[in-house]
Amino acid sequence: MRKENATKRALKMYHAYNPKYFPLSFLLIVFESLSPYFNLWMSSEIITALYEGREKRELYLLVLITLLGNFLLQGFEAALGRSVRTALEALRNNETVAFYQKTLSLDYDKMEDPEIRQLRRRIHENKAINSYGVEHMRYNVEAVLRWSINIIFSVVLLAEMFSRITKVPFHWLSLGLFAAMIAFSVVTVIFQYRGGKRISDVWRGASDLMMRENQILSGIWNVYGMDNRIYRQQDIIDPMREKMSREHLEVFSKVNKKNFFLTRPQVAASRLSEMCTYLIICFYCTLGVFPVGSIIKYIGYLGRMTRSIGNLFFVRNNLRNNEQFLETYLEFFDIKNDMYQGSLAVEKRSDKKFDIEFKNVSFRYAGSEEDALKNISLSLKVGERLAVVGKNGSGKTTFIKLLCRLYDPSEGEIRMNDFNIRKYDYRQYLDIFSVVFQDYNLLAVPLGNNVASGAVWDREKAERVLDEVGFGKRYEEMPKGLETPLYKNFDEDGVNISGGEAQKIALARALYRDAPFIILDEPTAALDPVAEAEIYARFNEIVGDKTAIYISHRLSSCRFCDKIAVFDNGRIVQVGTHEELLADEKGVYSELWHAQAQYYT
């Protein structure tokens, strides 16, 4: 089966984002193309009338028709232009939404896949360079419509000229001029096609340089903070920037030079074709085949037709060279999810009885040569408090990601109430977890929306959980309560909050959800020790009868837990209570505890 052309497929997708856009754009192009032909026609009639010495009344009428016609055409163009711009804005917005919806719909493991992340980056960079991709396609499709309409108008209006010419005998001079005009027009098209192809190839090479420059510059220009000023990093940045500037100028100097020499033959052939056109029309005008004013319109029609034909071939090259960027774009949308979604309903238990067991679970990230987790076996009973501790990179966060089924194990299985968690409905399974990750995110929307993580909220419940996590005093200072916007991204009345305050809101969001499991991944990293102690002192009261799992580098919090799992190099090396693990003086937990205790004693 023949593979569908990338441009055709991308155009179908793009058109679906707003089906009104291309019909409106087509109408606008028709009126924009009609305007010069109308003016050529009317100018011809006015000059003929002047040459023939017609009455002033007739001249005034022709001028009035010209003015009125332009007024109406420009009015239609303005009205359609406004509609087209609005439709284009909607189309671009819907395309952006579709792109990010695709991103959010991907399995989480694909979101963190380095190859897929690089694919998304390439799409953005292609778009930043000459709008390669769907925007470049749209521009060139509109160009195809524009030049095609110009050719159709020219052919229809030139029919009058050829019908008059055919009524008189061919003269050897006119025959030679026609042959020369056609020959030069063909040469123009050939040079435009071949030159356009080579110019597109040159520009593609320049685009590769620009893409590399964007990647480097994005790293350079992000260095503008305190380090830059203290360590005078400008001394490092300036030579790099100057080197890239030289490369940029050298490449684009070559591009412009090649562009100049490639277009000269085409321009020369085009001018010779136009000269033949002038001579043909003047020749027949002297024979009286058509009025003197027709010189303007027929030369204009023929000129627009030959230029439009040449431009069609040029646009074809642009569409062909844009295919590689469209293939990158389509490749992203072709990514298929392979995580099994499950169908078993998760029971809505009032007793929150959800027992979970890891059985010989191992996991390896895409592109990695080593397992992040190795043969993990651990059970978690309802209502337990589990602390997960270990050095950086020991596998703690990966363990939580597997528990929340953001990933599936490479080996082994995770069971809940005696069923493999893969069998449960994916969305329902996620709903039993409230999580505060290390890299949590708050939105620039009202506080209430952030706490409820939804469009509406229960005011009493939201205020209660904010107070429970120690945000009550700050909340009282907020001018609009739960309606107060966070940050100033979209609202000048927004309130900027500190890292510690943001973390308390994230904790409140987890409590508001009231899920059976609450998981806190470094929940107090942005809090000072006093605020941390305050949170942990009330931890049991806040969590209630929920099953709680949390990761922390500050081991003082582990004293509140029923069980501690110590991770090291992707394995669980110790499991027990605080006292049991501390008693093993050669164990990892004891080593970590005493390493921290010296700073608190």
C-alpha positions in Angstrom: 0.0 0.0 0.0 1.4 3.4 -1.0 2.4 5.7 1.9 0.4 8.9 2.0 2.4 12.0 1.1 3.5 13.9 4.3 2.2 17.2 3.0 -1.2 15.8 2.2 -1.5 14.1 5.5 -0.3 17.1 7.5 -2.7 19.3 5.5 -5.7 17.2 6.5 -4.7 17.4 10.1 -4.0 21.1 9.9 -7.3 21.8 8.1 -9.2 19.9 10.8 -8.0 22.3 13.5 -10.2 24.9 12.0 -12.2 23.9 8.8 -13.3 27.5 8.3 -9.8 28.8 7.7 -8.8 27.6 4.2 -12.2 28.4 2.5 -12.0 31.9 3.9 -8.3 32.2 2.9 -9.3 31.0 -0.6 -11.9 33.7 -0.9 -9.5 36.4 0.3 -6.9 35.2 -2.3 -9.5 35.4 -5.1 -10.4 39.0 -4.2 -6.7 40.0 -3.7 -5.9 38.5 -7.1 -8.9 40.1 -8.8 -7.9 43.6 -7.8 -4.8 44.0 -10.1 -6.6 42.4 -13.0 -9.5 44.8 -12.6 -7.2 47.8 -12.5 -5.3 46.6 -15.6 -8.6 46.3 -17.4 -10.0 49.7 -16.3 -6.6 51.4 -17.0 -6.7 50.0 -20.5 -10.2 51.3 -21.1 -9.4 54.8 -19.8 -6.2 55.1 -21.9 -8.1 53.9 -25.0 -10.9 56.4 -24.3 -8.4 59.2 -24.0 -6.5 58.1 -27.2 -9.8 57.9 -29.1 -10.9 61.3 -27.8 -14.2 60.1 -26.3 -16.6 62.4 -24.4 -15.7 63.6 -21.0 -18.8 62.0 -19.6 -17.7 58.6 -20.7 -14.2 59.2 -19.2 -15.7 60.3 -15.9 -17.9 57.2 -15.9 -14.8 54.9 -16.4 -12.9 56.7 -13.6 -15.9 56.4 -11.3 -16.3 52.6 -12.1 -12.6 52.2 -11.3 -12.8 54.1 -8.0 -16.0 52.3 -7.0 -14.7 48.9 -8.0 -11.5 49.4 -6.0 -13.6 50.7 -3.0 -15.8 47.6 -3.1 -12.8 45.1 -3.7 -10.8 46.7 -0.8 -13.9 46.6 1.4 -14.4 42.9 0.7 -10.6 42.3 1.2 -10.7 44.1 4.6 -13.8 42.2 5.8 -12.4 38.9 4.6 -8.9 39.7 5.9 -10.3 40.3 9.4 -12.2 36.9 9.3 -9.1 35.1 7.9 -6.9 36.5 10.7 -9.4 35.5 13.4 -9.7 32.0 11.8 -5.9 31.7 11.6 -5.6 32.6 15.3 -8.1 29.9 16.1 -6.3 27.4 13.9 -2.9 28.1 15.4 -4.4 27.9 18.9 -6.1 24.6 18.2 -2.9 23.2 16.6 -1.0 24.2 19.8 -3.7 22.6 22.0 -3.6 19.4 19.9 0.2 19.3 20.2 0.1 19.6 24.0 -2.9 17.3 24.3 -0.9 14.7 22.4 2.0 15.3 24.8 -0.1 14.9 27.9 -1.9 11.8 26.5 1.4 9.9 26.1 2.4 7.3 28.5 4.6 8.8 31.2 7.6 6.6 30.3 7.4 8.1 26.7 7.4 11.6 28.2 10.7 10.9 29.8 12.1 9.0 26.8 15.2 11.0 25.7 14.5 10.3 22.0 10.9 11.6 22.3 12.0 14.6 24.2 14.5 15.3 21.5 11.8 14.9 18.8 9.6 17.5 20.5 12.6 19.8 20.8 13.3 19.4 17.0 9.7 20.3 16.2 9.9 23.5 18.2 13.3 24.4 16.7 12.1 23.8 13.2 9.2 26.1 13.9 11.5 28.8 15.2 13.6 28.6 11.9 11.6 30.0 9.0 8.5 28.4 10.5 9.4 25.0 9.0 6.7 22.4 9.5 2.9 23.1 9.4 3.3 26.9 9.3 5.6 26.7 6.3 3.2 24.2 4.7 0.2 26.6 5.2 2.1 29.5 3.7 3.1 27.5 0.6 -0.4 26.0 0.1 -1.8 29.5 0.1 0.9 30.4 -2.4 -0.2 27.5 -4.7 -3.7 28.8 -4.5 -2.6 32.4 -5.3 -0.5 31.5 -8.3 -3.0 29.1 -9.6 -5.8 31.7 -9.4 -3.5 34.2 -11.2 -2.9 31.7 -14.0 -6.6 31.0 -14.4 -7.5 34.7 -14.5 -4.7 35.4 -17.0 -5.8 32.6 -19.3 -9.4 33.6 -19.2 -8.7 37.3 -19.9 -6.1 36.6 -22.5 -8.6 34.6 -24.5 -9.9 37.9 -25.9 -6.4 38.8 -27.2 -5.8 35.4 -28.9 -9.3 35.4 -30.4 -8.5 38.8 -32.1 -5.0 37.7 -33.2 -6.4 34.5 -34.9 -8.6 36.7 -37.1 -5.6 38.2 -38.9 -2.9 36.3 -40.9 0.2 35.3 -39.0 3.2 37.5 -39.9 6.7 35.9 -39.8 7.8 38.5 -37.3 4.9 37.8 -34.9 5.5 34.1 -35.3 9.2 34.5 -34.4 8.3 36.8 -31.4 5.7 34.2 -30.1 8.3 31.4 -30.4 10.9 33.5 -28.6 8.4 34.5 -25.9 7.4 30.9 -25.3 11.1 29.7 -25.4 12.2 32.3 -22.9 9.2 31.6 -20.7 10.1 27.9 -20.7 13.7 28.7 -19.9 12.5 31.0 -17.0 10.4 28.1 -15.6 13.3 25.6 -15.9 15.8 28.0 -14.3 13.3 28.8 -11.5 12.6 25.1 -10.9 16.2 24.0 -10.9 17.6 27.1 -9.2 14.8 27.0 -6.7 15.6 23.4 -5.9 19.3 24.3 -5.4 18.5 27.4 -3.3 16.2 25.3 -1.1 19.0 22.8 -0.5 21.3 25.7 0.4 18.8 27.1 2.8 18.3 23.7 4.3 22.0 23.6 5.1 21.8 27.1 6.6 18.8 25.9 8.7 20.9 23.1 10.2 23.4 25.7 11.3 20.6 27.9 12.7 19.2 25.0 14.7 22.6 24.3 16.2 23.0 28.0 17.0 19.6 28.0 18.7 20.6 25.1 20.9 23.9 26.8 21.9 22.5 30.3 22.3 19.6 29.0 24.5 22.3 27.8 26.9 24.4 30.9 26.6 21.6 33.5 27.1 20.2 31.6 30.1 23.4 32.5 31.9 22.5 35.9 33.2 22.0 35.4 36.9 24.2 35.8 40.0 26.9 33.4 38.9 27.4 35.4 35.8 28.0 38.5 37.7 30.1 37.0 40.5 32.4 34.9 38.3 32.5 37.2 35.3 31.2 34.4 33.0 30.9 36.9 30.2 34.6 36.3 29.5 33.6 32.7 28.5 30.4 33.6 26.7 31.7 36.4 24.5 34.3 34.3 22.5 31.6 31.6 21.9 29.1 34.2 20.7 31.7 35.8 18.5 32.7 32.5 17.0 29.1 31.7 16.2 28.5 35.1 14.7 31.5 34.6 12.3 30.2 31.2 11.3 26.7 32.6 10.8 28.0 35.5 8.6 30.2 33.1 6.5 27.3 30.7 5.9 24.8 33.3 5.0 27.3 35.2 2.8 27.7 31.9 0.8 23.9 31.5 0.7 23.3 35.0 -0.6 26.1 34.7 -3.1 24.8 31.4 -4.4 21.3 32.8 -4.4 22.4 35.7 -6.5 24.2 33.6 -9.2 21.4 31.0 -9.3 18.7 33.6 -9.9 20.5 35.7 -12.5 19.8 33.4 -15.5 16.2 33.1 -14.5 15.9 36.9 -14.2 17.6 37.4 -17.6 15.3 34.9 -19.3 12.2 36.5 -17.6 13.2 39.9 -18.8 13.7 38.7 -22.4 10.3 37.0 -22.3 8.7 40.2 -21.1 10.5 42.1 -23.9 9.0 39.7 -26.5 5.6 40.2 -24.9 5.9 43.9 -25.3 7.0 43.6 -28.9 4.2 41.2 -29.8 1.5 43.3 -28.3 2.9 46.6 -29.8 3.2 44.9 -33.2 -0.5 43.9 -33.2 -1.5 47.2 -31.8 0.1 48.9 -34.8 -1.8 46.6 -37.1 -5.0 47.8 -35.4 -5.9 44.4 -34.1 -6.8 45.9 -30.7 -6.8 49.4 -29.2 -3.7 51.1 -27.9 -4.9 50.9 -24.2 -4.8 47.1 -24.5 -1.0 47.2 -24.4 -1.3 47.7 -20.6 -3.7 44.9 -19.8 -2.3 42.3 -22.2 1.3 42.9 -21.1 0.1 42.8 -17.5 -1.8 39.5 -18.0 1.0 37.8 -19.8 3.6 39.0 -17.2 1.5 37.8 -14.3 0.9 34.5 -16.0 4.6 33.7 -16.7 5.6 34.8 -13.2 2.8 32.8 -11.6 3.9 29.6 -13.5 7.5 30.1 -12.4 6.4 30.8 -8.8 4.4 27.6 -8.8 7.5 25.5 -9.5 9.4 27.5 -6.8 6.6 26.8 -4.3 6.6 23.1 -5.3 10.3 23.0 -4.3 9.5 24.6 -1.0 6.7 22.1 -0.3 9.1 19.2 -1.2 11.9 20.5 1.1 9.4 21.1 3.9 8.5 17.4 3.8 11.3 16.4 6.1 10.1 18.8 8.8 6.5 17.6 8.4 7.7 14.0 8.7 9.2 14.9 12.1 6.0 16.6 13.1 3.9 13.6 12.1 6.3 11.2 13.7 5.4 12.7 17.1 1.7 12.3 16.5 2.3 8.7 15.3 3.7 7.7 18.7 1.4 5.1 20.1 0.8 4.3 23.8 1.5 0.7 24.8 0.7 0.8 28.5 -2.2 -1.5 29.2 -5.1 0.5 30.6 -6.8 -2.3 32.5 -10.5 -2.8 32.9 -11.0 -4.1 36.5 -12.8 -1.5 38.6 -11.2 -0.3 41.8 -13.5 -0.8 44.8 -14.7 2.3 46.6 -14.0 1.1 50.1 -14.9 3.1 53.1 -12.3 1.3 55.1 -9.6 2.3 52.6 -8.4 -1.3 52.7 -5.8 -1.4 49.8 -2.9 -3.7 50.6 0.0 -3.4 48.1 2.9 -5.8 47.5 6.0 -5.5 45.3 7.1 -9.0 44.2 10.6 -9.3 42.8 10.3 -6.0 40.9 13.1 -4.6 38.7 13.0 -1.6 36.4 15.3 -0.1 33.8 14.8 3.3 32.2 14.8 3.6 28.4 18.3 4.1 27.0 20.0 3.0 30.3 22.3 0.0 30.6 21.6 -0.6 34.3 18.5 -1.3 36.4 17.3 1.6 38.5 15.6 -0.9 40.8 16.7 -4.5 41.3 14.6 -7.3 42.7 12.4 -5.2 45.0 10.1 -7.1 47.3 8.0 -5.1 49.9 4.5 -5.2 51.3 2.5 -2.2 52.5 -0.6 -2.7 54.7 -3.6 -0.3 55.0 -3.0 2.5 57.4 0.8 2.0 57.6 3.3 4.8 57.6 6.3 3.9 55.4 9.4 6.0 55.1 11.6 5.5 52.0 15.2 6.6 52.6 18.6 6.4 50.9 21.3 8.3 49.2 20.7 10.3 46.0 20.2 8.0 43.0 19.4 5.0 45.2 15.9 4.4 43.5 13.5 6.0 45.9 11.6 8.2 43.5 11.6 5.4 40.9 9.9 3.2 43.5 7.1 5.7 43.9 6.7 6.1 40.1 6.2 2.4 39.8 3.7 2.3 42.7 1.7 5.1 41.0 2.0 3.2 37.7 3.7 6.0 35.9 5.9 3.1 34.7 5.3 -0.6 34.5 8.0 -2.9 36.0 10.6 -4.4 33.6 10.4 -7.6 35.7 8.2 -8.9 38.5 4.8 -7.5 39.5 3.0 -5.1 41.8 -0.2 -6.4 43.3 -3.1 -4.7 45.1 -5.6 -6.8 47.0 -4.2 -9.9 45.3 -4.5 -8.5 41.7 -1.8 -7.2 39.5 -2.2 -3.4 39.4 -2.1 -3.6 35.5 -5.5 -5.2 35.6 -7.1 -2.2 37.3 -8.7 0.6 35.3 -5.7 3.0 34.9 -7.6 6.2 35.7 -9.4 4.7 38.7 -6.1 3.3 40.0 -4.4 6.7 39.8 -7.3 8.2 41.7 -6.4 6.3 44.9 -3.2 8.3 45.2 -2.4 11.8 46.5 1.2 12.7 45.7 3.5 15.6 46.3 6.5 15.0 44.0 9.9 16.8 44.3 9.2 18.7 41.1 5.5 19.5 41.9 3.9 22.3 39.9 1.4 25.0 40.9 -0.6 26.8 38.2 -0.9 30.6 37.8 -4.6 30.4 38.7 -6.6 31.2 41.9 -5.5 29.5 45.1 -8.8 27.5 45.4 -8.2 26.0 41.9 -4.7 24.9 42.9 -5.9 23.3 46.2 -8.8 21.5 44.6 -7.0 20.8 41.4 -10.3 21.6 39.6 -12.6 24.3 38.3 -14.6 24.3 41.5 -13.8 23.8 45.2 -15.3 23.2 48.6 -14.4 26.4 50.5 -14.6 24.9 54.0 -12.6 21.9 53.0 -9.9 23.9 51.2 -9.5 26.3 54.1 -9.2 23.4 56.6 -6.4 21.6 54.7 -4.5 24.9 54.2 -4.7 25.5 57.9 -3.6 21.9 58.6 -0.4 22.2 56.7 0.5 25.5 58.4 -0.6 27.9 55.6 -3.4 29.5 57.7 -1.5 32.7 58.7 -0.4 33.4 55.1 -3.9 32.7 53.9 -5.4 35.4 56.2 -3.1 37.9 54.4 -4.4 37.1 51.0 -6.8 39.8 49.8 -9.3 37.6 48.0 -9.0 34.4 50.0 -9.3 31.3 47.7 -10.0 33.6 44.8 -6.5 35.1 45.0 -4.5 34.3 41.9 -1.1 32.8 42.4 1.8 34.5 40.6 1.4 37.4 38.1 1.5 35.5 34.8 -2.0 36.3 33.9 -3.2 38.7 36.6 -1.5 41.8 37.9 -3.3 41.2 41.2 -1.6 37.8 41.5 0.4 37.0 44.7 3.9 35.7 44.5 4.6 33.0 47.1 7.9 31.6 48.5 9.1 28.1 47.9 8.1 27.0 51.3 4.6 28.4 50.9 4.2 26.8 47.5 5.2 23.4 49.1 2.5 23.9 51.8 -0.1 24.5 49.1 1.1 21.3 47.3 0.6 19.4 50.6 -2.8 20.9 51.0 -3.7 19.8 47.5 -2.7 16.2 48.3 -4.9 16.3 51.5 -7.8 17.9 49.7 -8.1 15.0 47.3 -8.7 12.7 50.3 -7.3 9.6 48.5 -6.5 6.4 50.4 -2.8 6.7 49.8 -0.8 9.9 50.4 2.7 10.0 49.1 5.2 12.8 49.9 8.4 12.8 47.9 10.7 15.2 49.8 7.7 17.0 51.1 9.7 19.5 53.3 12.7 20.1 51.1 11.9 23.9 50.8 11.0 24.3 54.5 13.4 25.3 57.3 14.0 22.7 60.1 11.5 24.5 62.4 8.7 24.4 59.8 9.6 20.8 59.0 9.4 19.8 62.7 6.0 21.5 62.9 4.7 19.5 59.8 6.0 16.2 61.2 4.7 16.8 64.7 1.2 16.9 63.2 1.8 14.3 60.6 -0.2 11.5 62.1 -3.2 13.8 62.8 -3.1 15.2 59.3 -2.9 11.8 57.5 -5.6 10.2 59.7 -6.4 6.6 58.6 -4.7 6.9 55.2 -1.8 4.8 54.1 1.2 7.2 54.0 4.5 6.8 52.1 7.1 9.5 52.0 10.7 10.1 51.0 13.0 12.3 53.0 16.7 13.0 53.4 16.1 14.3 56.9 15.9 11.1 58.9 14.4 12.7 61.9 11.0 12.3 60.2 11.4 8.5 60.2 10.6 8.3 63.9 6.9 8.9 63.1 6.8 5.8 60.8 5.8 2.2 61.4 8.3 0.9 58.9 11.4 2.2 57.1 12.7 0.9 53.8 16.4 1.7 53.1 17.4 1.9 49.5 21.0 1.6 48.2 22.1 1.3 44.6 18.6 0.3 43.5 18.0 -2.4 46.1 16.2 -2.5 49.5 19.0 -3.3 51.9 17.2 -2.8 55.2 13.5 -2.8 56.4 12.4 -2.1 60.0 11.5 0.5 62.5 13.7 3.4 63.5 15.0 1.7 66.6 15.6 -1.7 64.9 17.6 -0.1 62.0 19.6 2.2 64.4 20.6 -0.8 66.4 22.4 -2.2 63.3 25.5 0.0 63.7 27.0 -1.3 60.4 23.9 -0.7 58.4 23.3 2.1 55.9 20.5 3.6 58.0 22.8 4.0 61.0 25.5 5.5 58.8 23.0 8.1 57.4 21.5 8.8 60.8 24.8 9.5 62.6 26.0 11.6 59.6 23.0 13.9 60.1 22.8 13.8 63.9 26.1 15.5 64.3 24.6 18.7 62.8 21.7 18.7 65.2 23.5 18.0 68.4 
